[in-house]
Amino acid sequence: MLQITDLTYRISGRTIIDSASLHIANGHHCGLVGINGSGKTTLFRLITGALIPDDGLGFRITGSTRIGIVTQDAPLVT
């Protein structure tokens, strides 16, 4: 299970994630869809611990839950 409760993240005073909450039960698969700049990557970085939330109860991962992320960083070609 993945549970996020009232997660908030700000960059330079600008709120990127505002009191986000969700619950994904064991055995379920989930995707995150949104327009560019809507905070999808920021949310994943918060879940994986790459970023620290500014507020909220954070997140909890239990059982055999696995989280995967595939980055789309491309090398700079000159």
PDB file of N, CA, C and O in Angstrom:
ATOM      1  N   MET A   1       0.838  -1.171   0.000  1.00  0.00           N
ATOM      2  CA  MET A   1       0.000   0.000   0.000  1.00  0.00           C
ATOM      3  C   MET A   1       0.888   1.241   0.000  1.00  0.00           C
ATOM      4  O   MET A   1       1.935   1.280   0.647  1.00  0.00           O
ATOM      5  N   LEU A   2       0.451   2.228  -0.727  1.00  0.00           N
ATOM      6  CA  LEU A   2       1.091   3.544  -0.698  1.00  0.00           C
ATOM      7  C   LEU A   2       0.045   4.542  -0.242  1.00  0.00           C
ATOM      8  O   LEU A   2      -1.039   4.635  -0.817  1.00  0.00           O
ATOM      9  N   GLN A   3       0.385   5.282   0.795  1.00  0.00           N
ATOM     10  CA  GLN A   3      -0.531   6.296   1.302  1.00  0.00           C
ATOM     11  C   GLN A   3       0.224   7.606   1.459  1.00  0.00           C
ATOM     12  O   GLN A   3       1.296   7.651   2.063  1.00  0.00           O
ATOM     13  N   ILE A   4      -0.346   8.668   0.911  1.00  0.00           N
ATOM     14  CA  ILE A   4       0.204  10.016   1.033  1.00  0.00           C
ATOM     15  C   ILE A   4      -0.858  10.865   1.721  1.00  0.00           C
ATOM     16  O   ILE A   4      -2.034  10.818   1.360  1.00  0.00           O
ATOM     17  N   THR A   5      -0.430  11.642   2.718  1.00  0.00           N
ATOM     18  CA  THR A   5      -1.385  12.428   3.483  1.00  0.00           C
ATOM     19  C   THR A   5      -0.946  13.884   3.564  1.00  0.00           C
ATOM     20  O   THR A   5       0.087  14.200   4.154  1.00  0.00           O
ATOM     21  N   ASP A   6      -1.737  14.763   2.969  1.00  0.00           N
ATOM     22  CA  ASP A   6      -1.558  16.223   3.058  1.00  0.00           C
ATOM     23  C   ASP A   6      -0.139  16.686   2.721  1.00  0.00           C
ATOM     24  O   ASP A   6       0.417  17.537   3.415  1.00  0.00           O
ATOM     25  N   LEU A   7       0.436  16.138   1.680  1.00  0.00           N
ATOM     26  CA  LEU A   7       1.808  16.455   1.285  1.00  0.00           C
ATOM     27  C   LEU A   7       1.865  17.800   0.564  1.00  0.00           C
ATOM     28  O   LEU A   7       1.111  18.035  -0.381  1.00  0.00           O
ATOM     29  N   THR A   8       2.759  18.681   1.009  1.00  0.00           N
ATOM     30  CA  THR A   8       2.938  19.996   0.396  1.00  0.00           C
ATOM     31  C   THR A   8       4.413  20.210   0.104  1.00  0.00           C
ATOM     32  O   THR A   8       5.277  19.863   0.910  1.00  0.00           O
ATOM     33  N   TYR A   9       4.691  20.789  -1.066  1.00  0.00           N
ATOM     34  CA  TYR A   9       6.067  21.094  -1.448  1.00  0.00           C
ATOM     35  C   TYR A   9       6.096  22.438  -2.150  1.00  0.00           C
ATOM     36  O   TYR A   9       5.279  22.715  -3.029  1.00  0.00           O
ATOM     37  N   ARG A  10       7.062  23.279  -1.744  1.00  0.00           N
ATOM     38  CA  ARG A  10       7.201  24.615  -2.329  1.00  0.00           C
ATOM     39  C   ARG A  10       8.623  24.822  -2.839  1.00  0.00           C
ATOM     40  O   ARG A  10       9.578  24.281  -2.282  1.00  0.00           O
ATOM     41  N   ILE A  11       8.751  25.603  -3.895  1.00  0.00           N
ATOM     42  CA  ILE A  11      10.053  26.023  -4.412  1.00  0.00           C
ATOM     43  C   ILE A  11      10.046  27.545  -4.456  1.00  0.00           C
ATOM     44  O   ILE A  11       9.224  28.152  -5.143  1.00  0.00           O
ATOM     45  N   SER A  12      10.959  28.149  -3.724  1.00  0.00           N
ATOM     46  CA  SER A  12      11.076  29.621  -3.674  1.00  0.00           C
ATOM     47  C   SER A  12       9.737  30.292  -3.384  1.00  0.00           C
ATOM     48  O   SER A  12       9.400  31.300  -4.003  1.00  0.00           O
ATOM     49  N   GLY A  13       8.977  29.738  -2.447  1.00  0.00           N
ATOM     50  CA  GLY A  13       7.695  30.314  -2.064  1.00  0.00           C
ATOM     51  C   GLY A  13       6.532  29.941  -2.958  1.00  0.00           C
ATOM     52  O   GLY A  13       5.387  30.247  -2.626  1.00  0.00           O
ATOM     53  N   ARG A  14       6.788  29.294  -4.077  1.00  0.00           N
ATOM     54  CA  ARG A  14       5.722  28.881  -5.004  1.00  0.00           C
ATOM     55  C   ARG A  14       5.295  27.455  -4.662  1.00  0.00           C
ATOM     56  O   ARG A  14       6.133  26.555  -4.618  1.00  0.00           O
ATOM     57  N   THR A  15       4.013  27.244  -4.422  1.00  0.00           N
ATOM     58  CA  THR A  15       3.506  25.921  -4.074  1.00  0.00           C
ATOM     59  C   THR A  15       3.425  25.063  -5.327  1.00  0.00           C
ATOM     60  O   THR A  15       2.744  25.413  -6.291  1.00  0.00           O
ATOM     61  N   ILE A  16       4.130  23.932  -5.303  1.00  0.00           N
ATOM     62  CA  ILE A  16       4.148  23.001  -6.428  1.00  0.00           C
ATOM     63  C   ILE A  16       3.170  21.857  -6.173  1.00  0.00           C
ATOM     64  O   ILE A  16       2.403  21.482  -7.060  1.00  0.00           O
ATOM     65  N   ILE A  17       3.198  21.309  -4.971  1.00  0.00           N
ATOM     66  CA  ILE A  17       2.254  20.273  -4.536  1.00  0.00           C
ATOM     67  C   ILE A  17       1.536  20.844  -3.321  1.00  0.00           C
ATOM     68  O   ILE A  17       2.188  21.271  -2.368  1.00  0.00           O
ATOM     69  N   ASP A  18       0.202  20.861  -3.336  1.00  0.00           N
ATOM     70  CA  ASP A  18      -0.567  21.499  -2.269  1.00  0.00           C
ATOM     71  C   ASP A  18      -1.507  20.506  -1.597  1.00  0.00           C
ATOM     72  O   ASP A  18      -2.557  20.170  -2.144  1.00  0.00           O
ATOM     73  N   SER A  19      -1.132  20.042  -0.423  1.00  0.00           N
ATOM     74  CA  SER A  19      -1.961  19.151   0.405  1.00  0.00           C
ATOM     75  C   SER A  19      -2.437  17.919  -0.355  1.00  0.00           C
ATOM     76  O   SER A  19      -3.608  17.550  -0.271  1.00  0.00           O
ATOM     77  N   ALA A  20      -1.535  17.285  -1.093  1.00  0.00           N
ATOM     78  CA  ALA A  20      -1.893  16.093  -1.873  1.00  0.00           C
ATOM     79  C   ALA A  20      -2.103  14.893  -0.954  1.00  0.00           C
ATOM     80  O   ALA A  20      -1.320  14.662  -0.032  1.00  0.00           O
ATOM     81  N   SER A  21      -3.152  14.142  -1.209  1.00  0.00           N
ATOM     82  CA  SER A  21      -3.432  12.913  -0.476  1.00  0.00           C
ATOM     83  C   SER A  21      -3.873  11.847  -1.460  1.00  0.00           C
ATOM     84  O   SER A  21      -4.600  12.130  -2.412  1.00  0.00           O
ATOM     85  N   LEU A  22      -3.430  10.616  -1.227  1.00  0.00           N
ATOM     86  CA  LEU A  22      -3.892   9.494  -2.046  1.00  0.00           C
ATOM     87  C   LEU A  22      -3.655   8.194  -1.305  1.00  0.00           C
ATOM     88  O   LEU A  22      -2.855   8.123  -0.372  1.00  0.00           O
ATOM     89  N   HIS A  23      -4.362   7.178  -1.736  1.00  0.00           N
ATOM     90  CA  HIS A  23      -4.235   5.841  -1.160  1.00  0.00           C
ATOM     91  C   HIS A  23      -4.304   4.844  -2.317  1.00  0.00           C
ATOM     92  O   HIS A  23      -5.294   4.797  -3.047  1.00  0.00           O
ATOM     93  N   ILE A  24      -3.254   4.058  -2.474  1.00  0.00           N
ATOM     94  CA  ILE A  24      -3.231   3.009  -3.491  1.00  0.00           C
ATOM     95  C   ILE A  24      -3.092   1.685  -2.755  1.00  0.00           C
ATOM     96  O   ILE A  24      -2.090   1.447  -2.081  1.00  0.00           O
ATOM     97  N   ALA A  25      -4.090   0.828  -2.883  1.00  0.00           N
ATOM     98  CA  ALA A  25      -4.120  -0.441  -2.153  1.00  0.00           C
ATOM     99  C   ALA A  25      -3.153  -1.453  -2.759  1.00  0.00           C
ATOM    100  O   ALA A  25      -2.776  -1.344  -3.925  1.00  0.00           O
ATOM    101  N   ASN A  26      -2.757  -2.438  -1.955  1.00  0.00           N
ATOM    102  CA  ASN A  26      -1.901  -3.526  -2.434  1.00  0.00           C
ATOM    103  C   ASN A  26      -2.535  -4.195  -3.647  1.00  0.00           C
ATOM    104  O   ASN A  26      -3.751  -4.377  -3.700  1.00  0.00           O
ATOM    105  N   GLY A  27      -1.710  -4.556  -4.614  1.00  0.00           N
ATOM    106  CA  GLY A  27      -2.185  -5.259  -5.796  1.00  0.00           C
ATOM    107  C   GLY A  27      -2.675  -4.361  -6.915  1.00  0.00           C
ATOM    108  O   GLY A  27      -3.008  -4.852  -7.993  1.00  0.00           O
ATOM    109  N   HIS A  28      -2.727  -3.074  -6.688  1.00  0.00           N
ATOM    110  CA  HIS A  28      -3.186  -2.144  -7.713  1.00  0.00           C
ATOM    111  C   HIS A  28      -1.996  -1.498  -8.413  1.00  0.00           C
ATOM    112  O   HIS A  28      -0.940  -1.291  -7.816  1.00  0.00           O
ATOM    113  N   HIS A  29      -2.190  -1.189  -9.680  1.00  0.00           N
ATOM    114  CA  HIS A  29      -1.196  -0.456 -10.454  1.00  0.00           C
ATOM    115  C   HIS A  29      -1.763   0.930 -10.715  1.00  0.00           C
ATOM    116  O   HIS A  29      -2.974   1.100 -10.850  1.00  0.00           O
ATOM    117  N   CYS A  30      -0.893   1.902 -10.785  1.00  0.00           N
ATOM    118  CA  CYS A  30      -1.355   3.276 -10.916  1.00  0.00           C
ATOM    119  C   CYS A  30      -0.421   4.043 -11.834  1.00  0.00           C
ATOM    120  O   CYS A  30       0.787   3.806 -11.840  1.00  0.00           O
ATOM    121  N   GLY A  31      -0.970   4.950 -12.600  1.00  0.00           N
ATOM    122  CA  GLY A  31      -0.176   5.851 -13.428  1.00  0.00           C
ATOM    123  C   GLY A  31      -0.517   7.280 -13.053  1.00  0.00           C
ATOM    124  O   GLY A  31      -1.594   7.550 -12.522  1.00  0.00           O
ATOM    125  N   LEU A  32       0.391   8.183 -13.326  1.00  0.00           N
ATOM    126  CA  LEU A  32       0.183   9.592 -13.021  1.00  0.00           C
ATOM    127  C   LEU A  32       0.262  10.372 -14.329  1.00  0.00           C
ATOM    128  O   LEU A  32       1.283  10.353 -15.017  1.00  0.00           O
ATOM    129  N   VAL A  33      -0.829  11.058 -14.660  1.00  0.00           N
ATOM    130  CA  VAL A  33      -0.931  11.767 -15.931  1.00  0.00           C
ATOM    131  C   VAL A  33      -1.240  13.234 -15.655  1.00  0.00           C
ATOM    132  O   VAL A  33      -2.048  13.550 -14.782  1.00  0.00           O
ATOM    133  N   GLY A  34      -0.599  14.121 -16.394  1.00  0.00           N
ATOM    134  CA  GLY A  34      -0.876  15.545 -16.246  1.00  0.00           C
ATOM    135  C   GLY A  34      -0.085  16.337 -17.270  1.00  0.00           C
ATOM    136  O   GLY A  34       0.832  15.818 -17.906  1.00  0.00           O
ATOM    137  N   ILE A  35      -0.448  17.583 -17.417  1.00  0.00           N
ATOM    138  CA  ILE A  35       0.246  18.445 -18.373  1.00  0.00           C
ATOM    139  C   ILE A  35       1.655  18.756 -17.871  1.00  0.00           C
ATOM    140  O   ILE A  35       1.955  18.598 -16.687  1.00  0.00           O
ATOM    141  N   ASN A  36       2.509  19.199 -18.787  1.00  0.00           N
ATOM    142  CA  ASN A  36       3.869  19.591 -18.412  1.00  0.00           C
ATOM    143  C   ASN A  36       3.822  20.667 -17.334  1.00  0.00           C
ATOM    144  O   ASN A  36       3.041  21.615 -17.412  1.00  0.00           O
ATOM    145  N   GLY A  37       4.674  20.499 -16.326  1.00  0.00           N
ATOM    146  CA  GLY A  37       4.753  21.489 -15.261  1.00  0.00           C
ATOM    147  C   GLY A  37       3.716  21.350 -14.172  1.00  0.00           C
ATOM    148  O   GLY A  37       3.610  22.224 -13.311  1.00  0.00           O
ATOM    149  N   SER A  38       2.938  20.262 -14.185  1.00  0.00           N
ATOM    150  CA  SER A  38       1.877  20.108 -13.191  1.00  0.00           C
ATOM    151  C   SER A  38       2.352  19.475 -11.885  1.00  0.00           C
ATOM    152  O   SER A  38       1.579  19.399 -10.930  1.00  0.00           O
ATOM    153  N   GLY A  39       3.615  19.013 -11.819  1.00  0.00           N
ATOM    154  CA  GLY A  39       4.148  18.480 -10.563  1.00  0.00           C
ATOM    155  C   GLY A  39       4.297  16.972 -10.501  1.00  0.00           C
ATOM    156  O   GLY A  39       4.553  16.427  -9.427  1.00  0.00           O
ATOM    157  N   LYS A  40       4.144  16.283 -11.623  1.00  0.00           N
ATOM    158  CA  LYS A  40       4.249  14.812 -11.632  1.00  0.00           C
ATOM    159  C   LYS A  40       5.622  14.336 -11.164  1.00  0.00           C
ATOM    160  O   LYS A  40       5.718  13.497 -10.267  1.00  0.00           O
ATOM    161  N   THR A  41       6.664  14.859 -11.757  1.00  0.00           N
ATOM    162  CA  THR A  41       8.023  14.445 -11.395  1.00  0.00           C
ATOM    163  C   THR A  41       8.342  14.848  -9.963  1.00  0.00           C
ATOM    164  O   THR A  41       8.997  14.098  -9.240  1.00  0.00           O
ATOM    165  N   THR A  42       7.891  16.009  -9.552  1.00  0.00           N
ATOM    166  CA  THR A  42       8.111  16.454  -8.174  1.00  0.00           C
ATOM    167  C   THR A  42       7.463  15.489  -7.195  1.00  0.00           C
ATOM    168  O   THR A  42       8.068  15.151  -6.178  1.00  0.00           O
ATOM    169  N   LEU A  43       6.244  15.037  -7.479  1.00  0.00           N
ATOM    170  CA  LEU A  43       5.574  14.078  -6.601  1.00  0.00           C
ATOM    171  C   LEU A  43       6.368  12.780  -6.513  1.00  0.00           C
ATOM    172  O   LEU A  43       6.551  12.244  -5.420  1.00  0.00           O
ATOM    173  N   PHE A  44       6.842  12.267  -7.646  1.00  0.00           N
ATOM    174  CA  PHE A  44       7.652  11.050  -7.615  1.00  0.00           C
ATOM    175  C   PHE A  44       8.942  11.259  -6.827  1.00  0.00           C
ATOM    176  O   PHE A  44       9.373  10.365  -6.099  1.00  0.00           O
ATOM    177  N   ARG A  45       9.553  12.413  -6.964  1.00  0.00           N
ATOM    178  CA  ARG A  45      10.784  12.692  -6.210  1.00  0.00           C
ATOM    179  C   ARG A  45      10.510  12.759  -4.714  1.00  0.00           C
ATOM    180  O   ARG A  45      11.355  12.362  -3.913  1.00  0.00           O
ATOM    181  N   LEU A  46       9.350  13.252  -4.334  1.00  0.00           N
ATOM    182  CA  LEU A  46       8.965  13.256  -2.926  1.00  0.00           C
ATOM    183  C   LEU A  46       8.758  11.832  -2.418  1.00  0.00           C
ATOM    184  O   LEU A  46       9.213  11.487  -1.327  1.00  0.00           O
ATOM    185  N   ILE A  47       8.074  11.007  -3.207  1.00  0.00           N
ATOM    186  CA  ILE A  47       7.804   9.625  -2.805  1.00  0.00           C
ATOM    187  C   ILE A  47       9.096   8.829  -2.670  1.00  0.00           C
ATOM    188  O   ILE A  47       9.229   8.018  -1.753  1.00  0.00           O
ATOM    189  N   THR A  48      10.045   9.051  -3.567  1.00  0.00           N
ATOM    190  CA  THR A  48      11.295   8.283  -3.538  1.00  0.00           C
ATOM    191  C   THR A  48      12.315   8.847  -2.552  1.00  0.00           C
ATOM    192  O   THR A  48      13.367   8.242  -2.346  1.00  0.00           O
ATOM    193  N   GLY A  49      12.026   9.986  -1.945  1.00  0.00           N
ATOM    194  CA  GLY A  49      12.932  10.563  -0.965  1.00  0.00           C
ATOM    195  C   GLY A  49      13.985  11.481  -1.551  1.00  0.00           C
ATOM    196  O   GLY A  49      14.847  11.973  -0.822  1.00  0.00           O
ATOM    197  N   ALA A  50      13.936  11.723  -2.850  1.00  0.00           N
ATOM    198  CA  ALA A  50      14.897  12.632  -3.485  1.00  0.00           C
ATOM    199  C   ALA A  50      14.642  14.081  -3.072  1.00  0.00           C
ATOM    200  O   ALA A  50      15.555  14.906  -3.101  1.00  0.00           O
ATOM    201  N   LEU A  51      13.399  14.392  -2.688  1.00  0.00           N
ATOM    202  CA  LEU A  51      13.034  15.713  -2.172  1.00  0.00           C
ATOM    203  C   LEU A  51      12.363  15.532  -0.814  1.00  0.00           C
ATOM    204  O   LEU A  51      11.789  14.479  -0.533  1.00  0.00           O
ATOM    205  N   ILE A  52      12.436  16.550   0.015  1.00  0.00           N
ATOM    206  CA  ILE A  52      11.817  16.529   1.340  1.00  0.00           C
ATOM    207  C   ILE A  52      10.594  17.448   1.309  1.00  0.00           C
ATOM    208  O   ILE A  52      10.707  18.603   0.897  1.00  0.00           O
ATOM    209  N   PRO A  53       9.415  16.950   1.741  1.00  0.00           N
ATOM    210  CA  PRO A  53       8.219  17.797   1.726  1.00  0.00           C
ATOM    211  C   PRO A  53       8.337  18.954   2.715  1.00  0.00           C
ATOM    212  O   PRO A  53       9.034  18.849   3.724  1.00  0.00           O
ATOM    213  N   ASP A  54       7.655  20.054   2.418  1.00  0.00           N
ATOM    214  CA  ASP A  54       7.630  21.210   3.311  1.00  0.00           C
ATOM    215  C   ASP A  54       6.602  21.046   4.419  1.00  0.00           C
ATOM    216  O   ASP A  54       6.746  21.621   5.497  1.00  0.00           O
ATOM    217  N   ASP A  55       5.572  20.264   4.154  1.00  0.00           N
ATOM    218  CA  ASP A  55       4.490  20.130   5.125  1.00  0.00           C
ATOM    219  C   ASP A  55       3.743  18.834   4.869  1.00  0.00           C
ATOM    220  O   ASP A  55       3.913  18.199   3.829  1.00  0.00           O
ATOM    221  N   GLY A  56       2.913  18.450   5.828  1.00  0.00           N
ATOM    222  CA  GLY A  56       2.078  17.268   5.677  1.00  0.00           C
ATOM    223  C   GLY A  56       2.584  16.106   6.498  1.00  0.00           C
ATOM    224  O   GLY A  56       3.645  16.168   7.121  1.00  0.00           O
ATOM    225  N   LEU A  57       1.805  15.052   6.484  1.00  0.00           N
ATOM    226  CA  LEU A  57       2.144  13.856   7.243  1.00  0.00           C
ATOM    227  C   LEU A  57       3.053  12.932   6.459  1.00  0.00           C
ATOM    228  O   LEU A  57       3.448  11.878   6.958  1.00  0.00           O
ATOM    229  N   GLY A  58       3.388  13.315   5.235  1.00  0.00           N
ATOM    230  CA  GLY A  58       4.313  12.514   4.431  1.00  0.00           C
ATOM    231  C   GLY A  58       3.640  11.334   3.779  1.00  0.00           C
ATOM    232  O   GLY A  58       2.466  11.390   3.413  1.00  0.00           O
ATOM    233  N   PHE A  59       4.411  10.243   3.636  1.00  0.00           N
ATOM    234  CA  PHE A  59       3.884   9.072   2.955  1.00  0.00           C
ATOM    235  C   PHE A  59       4.271   7.817   3.708  1.00  0.00           C
ATOM    236  O   PHE A  59       5.186   7.820   4.532  1.00  0.00           O
ATOM    237  N   ARG A  60       3.552   6.738   3.408  1.00  0.00           N
ATOM    238  CA  ARG A  60       3.806   5.452   4.051  1.00  0.00           C
ATOM    239  C   ARG A  60       3.717   4.376   2.986  1.00  0.00           C
ATOM    240  O   ARG A  60       2.773   4.347   2.196  1.00  0.00           O
ATOM    241  N   ILE A  61       4.699   3.494   2.968  1.00  0.00           N
ATOM    242  CA  ILE A  61       4.722   2.357   2.054  1.00  0.00           C
ATOM    243  C   ILE A  61       4.740   1.102   2.912  1.00  0.00           C
ATOM    244  O   ILE A  61       5.591   0.960   3.789  1.00  0.00           O
ATOM    245  N   THR A  62       3.802   0.189   2.662  1.00  0.00           N
ATOM    246  CA  THR A  62       3.734  -1.029   3.469  1.00  0.00           C
ATOM    247  C   THR A  62       3.664  -2.261   2.578  1.00  0.00           C
ATOM    248  O   THR A  62       3.458  -2.162   1.369  1.00  0.00           O
ATOM    249  N   GLY A  63       3.838  -3.414   3.194  1.00  0.00           N
ATOM    250  CA  GLY A  63       3.717  -4.687   2.485  1.00  0.00           C
ATOM    251  C   GLY A  63       4.781  -4.851   1.424  1.00  0.00           C
ATOM    252  O   GLY A  63       5.923  -4.421   1.589  1.00  0.00           O
ATOM    253  N   SER A  64       4.389  -5.479   0.335  1.00  0.00           N
ATOM    254  CA  SER A  64       5.328  -5.763  -0.755  1.00  0.00           C
ATOM    255  C   SER A  64       5.273  -4.689  -1.843  1.00  0.00           C
ATOM    256  O   SER A  64       5.646  -4.943  -2.988  1.00  0.00           O
ATOM    257  N   THR A  65       4.817  -3.510  -1.491  1.00  0.00           N
ATOM    258  CA  THR A  65       4.692  -2.416  -2.453  1.00  0.00           C
ATOM    259  C   THR A  65       6.049  -2.037  -3.022  1.00  0.00           C
ATOM    260  O   THR A  65       7.026  -1.879  -2.290  1.00  0.00           O
ATOM    261  N   ARG A  66       6.091  -1.894  -4.336  1.00  0.00           N
ATOM    262  CA  ARG A  66       7.303  -1.450  -5.023  1.00  0.00           C
ATOM    263  C   ARG A  66       6.974  -0.201  -5.819  1.00  0.00           C
ATOM    264  O   ARG A  66       5.895  -0.084  -6.399  1.00  0.00           O
ATOM    265  N   ILE A  67       7.902   0.717  -5.841  1.00  0.00           N
ATOM    266  CA  ILE A  67       7.724   1.951  -6.597  1.00  0.00           C
ATOM    267  C   ILE A  67       8.808   1.996  -7.650  1.00  0.00           C
ATOM    268  O   ILE A  67       9.985   1.808  -7.342  1.00  0.00           O
ATOM    269  N   GLY A  68       8.421   2.243  -8.893  1.00  0.00           N
ATOM    270  CA  GLY A  68       9.393   2.326  -9.975  1.00  0.00           C
ATOM    271  C   GLY A  68       9.265   3.648 -10.697  1.00  0.00           C
ATOM    272  O   GLY A  68       8.170   4.195 -10.834  1.00  0.00           O
ATOM    273  N   ILE A  69      10.382   4.149 -11.151  1.00  0.00           N
ATOM    274  CA  ILE A  69      10.386   5.390 -11.916  1.00  0.00           C
ATOM    275  C   ILE A  69      11.446   5.264 -13.004  1.00  0.00           C
ATOM    276  O   ILE A  69      12.559   4.802 -12.754  1.00  0.00           O
ATOM    277  N   VAL A  70      11.089   5.675 -14.195  1.00  0.00           N
ATOM    278  CA  VAL A  70      12.027   5.680 -15.317  1.00  0.00           C
ATOM    279  C   VAL A  70      12.246   7.140 -15.690  1.00  0.00           C
ATOM    280  O   VAL A  70      11.324   7.819 -16.141  1.00  0.00           O
ATOM    281  N   THR A  71      13.460   7.612 -15.500  1.00  0.00           N
ATOM    282  CA  THR A  71      13.734   9.010 -15.826  1.00  0.00           C
ATOM    283  C   THR A  71      13.934   9.159 -17.327  1.00  0.00           C
ATOM    284  O   THR A  71      14.295   8.204 -18.015  1.00  0.00           O
ATOM    285  N   GLN A  72      13.701  10.338 -17.814  1.00  0.00           N
ATOM    286  CA  GLN A  72      13.835  10.598 -19.239  1.00  0.00           C
ATOM    287  C   GLN A  72      14.963  11.580 -19.508  1.00  0.00           C
ATOM    288  O   GLN A  72      14.893  12.386 -20.436  1.00  0.00           O
ATOM    289  N   ASP A  73      15.996  11.503 -18.690  1.00  0.00           N
ATOM    290  CA  ASP A  73      17.153  12.373 -18.890  1.00  0.00           C
ATOM    291  C   ASP A  73      17.902  11.936 -20.135  1.00  0.00           C
ATOM    292  O   ASP A  73      18.319  10.783 -20.246  1.00  0.00           O
ATOM    293  N   ALA A  74      18.067  12.842 -21.052  1.00  0.00           N
ATOM    294  CA  ALA A  74      18.788  12.540 -22.291  1.00  0.00           C
ATOM    295  C   ALA A  74      20.129  13.264 -22.270  1.00  0.00           C
ATOM    296  O   ALA A  74      20.212  14.404 -21.813  1.00  0.00           O
ATOM    297  N   PRO A  75      21.172  12.613 -22.758  1.00  0.00           N
ATOM    298  CA  PRO A  75      22.468  13.290 -22.794  1.00  0.00           C
ATOM    299  C   PRO A  75      22.444  14.448 -23.792  1.00  0.00           C
ATOM    300  O   PRO A  75      21.742  14.408 -24.803  1.00  0.00           O
ATOM    301  N   LEU A  76      23.216  15.458 -23.485  1.00  0.00           N
ATOM    302  CA  LEU A  76      23.319  16.609 -24.362  1.00  0.00           C
ATOM    303  C   LEU A  76      24.256  16.270 -25.514  1.00  0.00           C
ATOM    304  O   LEU A  76      25.407  15.889 -25.299  1.00  0.00           O
ATOM    305  N   VAL A  77      23.756  16.411 -26.730  1.00  0.00           N
ATOM    306  CA  VAL A  77      24.554  16.096 -27.915  1.00  0.00           C
ATOM    307  C   VAL A  77      25.052  17.407 -28.515  1.00  0.00           C
ATOM    308  O   VAL A  77      24.268  18.323 -28.763  1.00  0.00           O
ATOM    309  N   THR A  78      26.358  17.490 -28.743  1.00  0.00           N
ATOM    310  CA  THR A  78      26.906  18.723 -29.321  1.00  0.00           C
ATOM    311  C   THR A  78      27.562  18.442 -30.653  1.00  0.00           C
ATOM    312  O   THR A  78      28.081  19.358 -31.291  1.00  0.00           O
TER     313      THR A  78
END
